[in-house]
Amino acid sequence: MTGLVGIVLVSHSAAVADAVAALAQGLAGGGAIAPVAAAGGTSDGGLGTSSERIVEAAKTVDGGAGVALLVDLGSAVLTVKALLAEGDELPAGSRLVDAPFVEGAVAALVMASAGGDLDAVVAAAADAYTYRKG
């Protein structure tokens, strides 16, 4: 157990999920970094979402403090919601996070790495909606 909230990044593209995970890790700063896993694309390497990849990623990052799942597009949301509704495939304490994918991933990982609990990680990611770029 890491004691830190785990982060799963669900994208329709494996390349996008991997790149966002790398970016978030790079920007999370020094010291301990919370576990983060990319769950992108389908099992055959195509575009789409895979419940199997999402479950595997969630189990990989689960350290007992909860798992925050950030998603990119509509069907990723539906896939995660279906997994949460089933109730037994994702680790206990798994939560879908309503946040922008890139900014939310960075904010979530920074907060999780600082030791924030699941509520704080979810709030930090959701707060990314307020970031102004101009």
N, C-alpha and C positions, 0 to 999 in steps of 0.2 A: 504493500500500500504506500502510495506517495503522500497521502494526506492532502493533496491538492486536487482541485476540480480539474477534470479532464475536458478537453475540447475536441469535438469532431467537426470537420468541415466537409459538408456534403455539397458536391457540385455535379452538374451533368457532365463535366469534363475532368478526367483524371489529371490532366496537365494544369488546369485552373486550380483544382483543390490542392495539388502538390505545391504550386507556386504561391498560393495564399498562405499555406502552412509555413513555407520557408520564409516568406516576408514577415509574417507574424513572429516567428521565432527570432529572426534577425532584429526586429524592432523591440522585442520584449526586454532587452537590456541584459546586463550581466547577471550572474548568480544563477540560482536554480530556476529552471523554466518548467512550467506545468506541462504535463503530457498533452500532445496534440497529434491528431491523426487525420489524414486526408481520406475521404471516402468518395472518390470521384469516378464517374463513368460506370459502364456496365461490366459484368464479369468477362465479356468477350472483347473488351477494349473499346467498345463503341461509346457514343454519347447517350446519356440517360442516367438513371439512378438504379442502384442495386441494394435491396434490403439486406442481402447477405454481406455486402461490403460495409454497410452502415453498422450492422450488428457487430461484425468483426472489429471495426475501428473503435466502437464504443467499449467493447470488452478490453481492448488493448490499453485504452487510456483510463479505465476505471480504477481509481485508487481508493474508493470508498467515500469520497467527498462529493460525488455527483458528477454528471457528465452533461455539458452544455453542447447542444447540437445546433450549429449554424448552417443555413441552407442558402442556395443561390436562387433558384427559380421554383415556380409553382408545383411541378410534380415532385420535386424534392421535398417540399412541404408536405404534400399528401402522403408520400412514402414514410416520412418520419412520423406523421400523425397516426398512420395505420400501425406502425410498430409500437408506438406509445399506447394505442388503444388495446393492442393485444396483451400488453402488460407483462409478458414474461420473457421476451427476447432481448430487450435492452436492459442494462444494469439498473438496479433500483436507484432512484434519484436522477434519472435521465430527464432532460427537459429541452424542448424545442425553444429556440431563442428567436424572437422577432427583432432582427437587427440587420443593418446593411452588411453584406457578406465580407468585404475586405476590411472596412473600418471597424466593424463589429468584431471580426476575428482578432484584430490587433488589440483592441480594447479588452476583449475577454481574456486573451492570453496574458496580457500585462497584469490584469487584476487577479487572475488565477495564480500566476507566478508569484504575486505579492502575498499570497495566502488567503485571498478573499474567499468567502463561502459561495455556494451556488447562487444565492440571491444577489450577492454583490457582483458576481461575474455576469449574470444575466442583466442586471441594471447597467453595468458599464458598457456592455455590448449594445443594449437598447439605446443608451444615451448617445451613441454614435450617430443616430438619426439627426441630432441637433448640430452636428459639425457643419459649419458654413465654409464654403470654398470660394466665396466671392461676395 
